[in-house]
Amino acid sequence: EDKVVQSPLSLVVHEGDTVTLNCSYEVTNFRSLLWYKQEKKAPTFLFMLTSSGIEKKSGRLSSILDKKELFSILNITATQTGDSAVYLCAVEDGFGNEKLTFGTGTRLTIIP
Amino acid sequence: DTGVSQDPRHKITKRGQNVTFRCDPISEHNRLYWYRQTLGQGPEFLTYFQNEAQLEKSRLLSDRFSAERPKGSFSTLEIQRTEQGDSAMYLCASSLVQRVETQYFGPGTRLLVL
């Protein structure tokens, strides 16, 4: 059974700090790893990673995948209160169904 | 707004009652997924459709749950004889085939079983 473990479960930092969120996974047939941001409702897509060592970047957010060690990190620099959310990591298996297995998420709280 | 809509947004029901939720996907998306999310957990896969065909069901989907996607457009998820353990957020998502990055989620239906 595919498994995704995220750490830490929750994190409280001050505005302007940099944070690193971790995601490790076990999947029988890996195809991709995705990061989502979830505020009060639906998860919204941030990044999809398929290749090791290639950083994906969007503004203050960036993510990288290590397929050998089976983990990914999500970095957020110069955090803002609007970054407060649950960040979900998910893996897609390679069986062509785009079914996602999610971790429990990291709840990030930014204090002004 | 991702373009995926769900109805109702909230449902409170008594144990033993049947409930039905609806999902309208993005019109050009031929894959449709149902997930369940409980407090403090990530979404868990329940089932998915390609067009009108239901291709996979999770072990989580007991025989009290049934999902349909007639004509390959909107989908319904019915829970019969609800139990308190069914209380959760039910999320629908849709995507293009083999384009997981296009998997957009609806706002969810929050179910509370009393």
Boltz contact constraints between the chains, C-beta under 6 A:
constraints:
  - contact:
      token1: [A, 41]
      token2: [B, 107]
      max_distance: 6.0
  - contact:
      token1: [A, 41]
      token2: [B, 108]
      max_distance: 6.0
  - contact:
      token1: [A, 42]
      token2: [B, 105]
      max_distance: 6.0
  - contact:
      token1: [A, 42]
      token2: [B, 106]
      max_distance: 6.0
  - contact:
      token1: [A, 42]
      token2: [B, 107]
      max_distance: 6.0
  - contact:
      token1: [A, 43]
      token2: [B, 105]
      max_distance: 6.0
  - contact:
      token1: [A, 48]
      token2: [B, 101]
      max_distance: 6.0
  - contact:
      token1: [A, 88]
      token2: [B, 42]
      max_distance: 6.0
  - contact:
      token1: [A, 92]
      token2: [B, 100]
      max_distance: 6.0
  - contact:
      token1: [A, 98]
      token2: [B, 95]
      max_distance: 6.0
  - contact:
      token1: [A, 98]
      token2: [B, 100]
      max_distance: 6.0
  - contact:
      token1: [A, 99]
      token2: [B, 45]
      max_distance: 6.0
  - contact:
      token1: [A, 102]
      token2: [B, 42]
      max_distance: 6.0
  - contact:
      token1: [A, 102]
      token2: [B, 43]
      max_distance: 6.0
  - contact:
      token1: [A, 103]
      token2: [B, 42]
      max_distance: 6.0
  - contact:
      token1: [A, 104]
      token2: [B, 41]
      max_distance: 6.0
  - contact:
      token1: [A, 104]
      token2: [B, 42]
      max_distance: 6.0
  - contact:
      token1: [A, 105]
      token2: [B, 42]
      max_distance: 6.0
